[in-house]
């Protein structure tokens, strides 16, 4: 991760249509879209990711202890990644640029097929600082993106979108490589990139689980993955604007990504939530010589690698189908334990003519330790209540479900609410997201 610290741009309000890069502010009409089931994402073998990290460590050890821009270790890293991708059937391109009087390199890998006018891209910076081998920063992201690309090849994936992967040079000097790549793209080519996913430091030894809050659809994709494995997330702030996603975001390309923390200190609340050590940096070896293969948390690396594959498979390989207009709220709403009051998550619908259809669809994503205690209702703008879920599912956790509601007596426009109440004590949870489709 780069040392430069541009501050956060205005936060994006979390409303999106799942699986497509179309978003709207709360209360605005979202573009009509929905997504059919994508192929099942693979489990990325963490042993394979660690094997790539071992190779990057060896490269650094054999080249003065680092893989920094302008040094032999960086070029050797590019050569290693390129050879793996070439053997797997990717079309690779090495792009050169100059920074600080030294030649830098970006590596671009395209997977054959997919819509060339809709490109999903994932990337990471491959360079280290000069003071160490950079295994967490950012061998971790680079190795995980590489192994996900190799998994695409193993699966013979035939995505709807065209898949492209990138490894950037000179990020540590100020996002030089990724900025060069974006600036060299003609405007017509930039417009074809439907999203860029960035992975910078995803194996921190005292990890947190942070999700970028830039494009709402990408953000929700990652939040859904982590909710599915029972791992809470927080919005990423420490690295905002400090990694390669900023190069894409600054020219209007939708971005998202994952991060496990750098020099910031883990709080007591975060340690209680994620484990690890409170009062200690997420990565005590950040930008130091001790950022070696010993500086990796295997669990964090494994979870984040699988999350990358989940996003690539779902955002890249899903097939769009056109239902009516959809509106979504992705803001988390805590559900108090019984006897706490019911909570509401609102969506303001506008621009829909007439009444709601008899086949109004409601998609619910609730993270909860005991869904058998939950009562979930859809509340129409006039206050009418439609029960969706009434204490079923026994001791199972989480409620990820689609419901069809005959709401044909209701005017579509107005404030619709998902209302959730916990009816018995000793369990916790939150509304992760919900969507209504007319």
N, C-alpha and C positions, 0 to 999 in steps of 0.2 A: 504494500500500500504506500502511496505517495505521501510525502511529508506536507505538501501544500494543503491548505485548509479553506477552500471556498465554502461559504455557509449555505445552508439549506435554502432552496427556492421555495416558493409557496407550496404548502402541502396539497397533494391531490386528494379531493374528496373521494372516498371509497364507494363508488357505484360502478358496476361493470356487467357486461354480459359474458358469462363463463365461456372460456375457450376462444374468444375472439378479442382482438385489440380494439374494442369500441367502448367508450366510457362516457358517463354523463354525471353532472353534479346532482346531489339529491334534489328530487323534484323535477328533474328534466327528463325528457323522453330519450330512452336509450335506443340505439339502432336495433331493428328486429334481427334476432339471431339466437341460435341455440346450437348445441353440439351433440352429435351422436357419440356413442361410446368409442373411445380410442382403444387401440391394442394395449394389452396389459404391460405396464412398464416393468423392466427387469430389475432384479436385485443386483446392484453393482458390487462385485466382490471387493471388499476392502483390502484383501490381501493383494489384489492386482494393483490397486491404487498405491498401496505402500511399496510395492515393487518398483513402480515408477519413481517414487520418492527416493528410494535407495539408489536408483540410477542417477538422479539429480544430485544426491549427496556425493556420490563417487565422482561425478563430473566436477563439482566444486572442489573437492579434496585434491583432485589431480590438476586443478587450474588456479592455484593461489588462494583457495578457500572461499571463493565466491562465484557467482554467475551474473555479475553486473554488466550493464551496458558498456560496450567497447572492450570487454575482456573476453579471453578465449573461452571461459566457462559458459558465457551466454550463447555464443555461437554453437558450442557443443550441445547445449540444451536444445536449441532449435533443431539441430541435426538429428538428435535422438527422437524428438516428437515427430518430426517429418517422416522419418524412416518407418515408424509404427503406422502412421496414417497412410503412407504410400502402399504399404503391404496389405492394408485393410481395404483398399479400393477407393480411397478418397482422391479427389483432384486437388493437389496442394500447390500453393503459390507462396514464394518467399518474397516479401516486399522490403526493399531497402530504403533507409532514410539516413540523414546525418544529424547528429546532435553532439555538441561539445567537441567537434572535430573528429568524432569517431563514427563509424558506420553502425547503424542499428538495423534490426531485423524484426519484421512481423511475419507470422506464419498464418496463412488462411487455408482452410480445408473445406471443400464443398462435397457434400454427399449427392450422388447422382439422383435425379428425379425431383418430384415436388414442383409446385407452382413457382416458376422463376419470378413471377410478379408479387409473390408473398413469401418473404425470406425470414425465417426464424434463426436468430444468431445467438450463440453462446460463446463466451470468451473469458480470458483471464490473462494477467500479466505474467510473463515467464522470467523476467529479470529479478535479481536480488539486489540488495544494497551491497556496497563494496566491503562492508565489515563482516559479512557472514554468508553462509550458503543459501539462506532464504528458503528453508524447507516448509515452514508454515506460510511465510510471506515471500513468494506465493507459489511455492511448489505444490501446496495442498490444492488450491484451486486449479492449477494447471494440470496436475495429475488426475484429478477427478473429471475435469472436462475431457481429457484425453481418453480415459477409460470409458466414459459415457459415449464418446464418438466410436470407440471400438465396439461397444455394445450395440450401437446402431448397425454396424457392419455385421456383427455376429447374427443379429436378428433378421438381416436383410430387410430392414424397415423401409416401407414404401409410404412416406409421409405425404399428407396433403400439401403442407408447406415445404419449400426448399430449405434444407438444413445447411447451415454454414457455421463453422467453428473458427475461433481466432485466438492466437497467443501473441501478446503484445510486448514489444521491447520498450525500454527506457521509461516505464511507468514511474519508477522511483525518482526520476528527474523531473516529473511534472506531467505525466500522461502523454509523453511525447509520441510514442508509437501509435496508440489508438487515435489520437487527434490527427496524426498524419493520415492514417487510413481513412477516417471520416472525411477529412478535408479534400482528399484526392478523389472521392466518389462524386460523380456528377449528380446533380439534384435528382434526376430521374432514377438513379440507382439507390440513392438514399430513401426515396419514397417507397421503394419495394421492400425495405426492411420493416416488417410488421412488429418486431420486438427484438431487443437485445438483453440477454441475461448475463450478469456479471458475477464472478465468483473469486473473491479475494480474501484469503485467510479463512478457511473453513475447517481447520483442525486445531484450533487454539488449545493449549494444554489445560486451561482453566475456563472451559468454553461457556459462552452464552449462545442463544439461538435467536439471531436477529434477521429480520426480513425487511428489505427495502420497501418503502411506501411510496413508490413513484407511480408506475402504471397500475391501476387497480386490479385488472385481470391477472397480471403476472403476480402481484402481491397475493391475491386470493388463492391462486394455484399453489403457491408455497405454503400458505397458512392452512389450506385444506390438507396438504400432505402431512404436515406436522401434527395437525389435529387428529389425523387418522392413526398416528402412532403414539398419541397421548403426550406429546411434547409441547408445552406452551412456548409461544414466541413473543418477542417484543419488536417494536419498530426500530430499525437501525438508524442511529444518529452519529456515532463516532466517526464513521468513514464517509459520511455523506459529502459528495463532491470531490472526494480524495482518491477515487479509483476510476477505472476506465469507462464505467457507465456514464460518467459526466461528459465524455467526449461525444457520446451518442445523444444523450439527453439535451445537450446544448444546441443540437440541430433539429430537435423535435421528434426524435425517434423514441418510441415507448421503451422504458427500461425497467429492470427489476433485478433482484439478486439476493444472495445470502452472505452472512458474515458471522464469525464466532468471537469477535472482539480482539482488540490490540492492546494498547497501553492503558486504557481506562481501567478503573478498579471495579471489581465485582462487588455489588452491595450484598448486605445480609439477606434481603428479600430475594435477590437473584440466586444466591447460594442455596436458599431454602427451596427455590423452585427448580433449579437445574443441578444441584450438587456442586461440588468444587469448594473453593476456599474464598470466603468473604474477606474483603480488605486487601486482596491481592489482584494484580493485573490479570486480565484475561490471557495475556501472553507476556510473561516476564522477559522473554528473549526477543521481543519485537525489535527489529533492526539491529540485532546483536550477533556476535559470533556464536552464541549458543543456540541459534535457530537452526538446529540440526534435526535428524530423524528422531532424536530423543524428545523433541519439542512438539510432539503430536499427540492429541487425544484421539485414540482409535474410534471410540464411540461417536464422537462428533464428526469425524471424517467419514465414517460409515453412513451415518444418518444424512449428512449433507450430500454425499455422493448419490445416494438413492433419491434424494429430493431433486437433484439435477436431472436424473433420468425421468422421474415422474413429470417434471415440467416439460422436458423435450418431447416425451411421448404424448402428453395431453395437449400441449399448445401447438405442437408441430404435426402430430399425426391424426388429430381429430378431424372429422368431416362436418362442415357446417350444413345445417338444414334450416329452412326459414319458417318459424312459427310466427305468432303475433309479436308485438313489441314487448320487451322485457324490461323490468326495473329491479335493481338489486341494492341492498344495503349490506356492506361488508364490515361495518363498524362493530367491534366487540361490545356486547352488553352483558355484564355480570348478572347471573341469576342467584339471588340470595337464597340461602338454605331456609327451609321451613322453620318458623312460621313467617318468613319474610313475604312482603307483598309481591304481586305479579309485576313483571317488567315488560316494557314495550319497545320494539324496534320499528320505527316508522319509515314508510316510503311514500313520497308524494308523487302521484301519478298525474300526468297532464298530457294533452295532445291525443287522447284516445277518444274516438267518437262513440257516443251512445253508452249502452250498458256493458258490463263485463260479460264474457261468454259463459255458457253453461259448462264449458271445459276449462275454466280458469285454472292455471297450473301454479302451484306453490312449492318451491324447492326450499327445504329447511336443512341447515347444517348447525347442529347444536352439540357442543362438546360438554359432556356431563358424565359423572361417575356412576349414575344410576338412573337411566331413563325411565324406569318403571315408576318413578315418583313424579314425572312431569305431566302437566296438562298444558297443551299448546293449542292456541286458538288463532284464527285469522279474524281480525276486526275490520269491518268495512267502514268506509267514510261516514256512514250514517249511524254507526255504532252497532250494527248487526254483527252477531258473533257466529263464526263457523268453526266447529271443533275439528281439529286435525289429529290430535293425539291425546289420549286419555289414559294415562298410567298403564301403558302396555309395554311389553318387551322385557318384563321381569328385571333381573339384575344386570342386564346388558348395559354397557356404557355407550354414550354418544347416540345422537339421533340424526342420521343423514338420510333424508327421505323426500320423495316427491308425492304430492297430493293433488288430486283433481277435485275442484270445488264448483258446484253449480251456483255461481254468483250472478246469474242472469237478471235478478231483480235489482241489482246494485248499479248505480252510475259508476263508470270506470274511473273517472277523474276524481281526485281527492286524496286524502291521507289514509292509507291502509296501514295496519299495524299487525305485527306478529307479537302476540301476547303469551308469555310463558310464566308458569307458576310452579314452584317446587312444593309438593304437598306433604313431604315427610322429611325428618331431620337426618343429618349426618352424611350429606353428599354436596358436591359443589359442581359448578359449571358455568358456561356462558353461551350466549348466542354468538356463533362464529360468523354467520351470514344467512341471509335468506333472499329469495327472488320470487317475484310474481310475474307471470306471463299471461297475456290476454289473447 
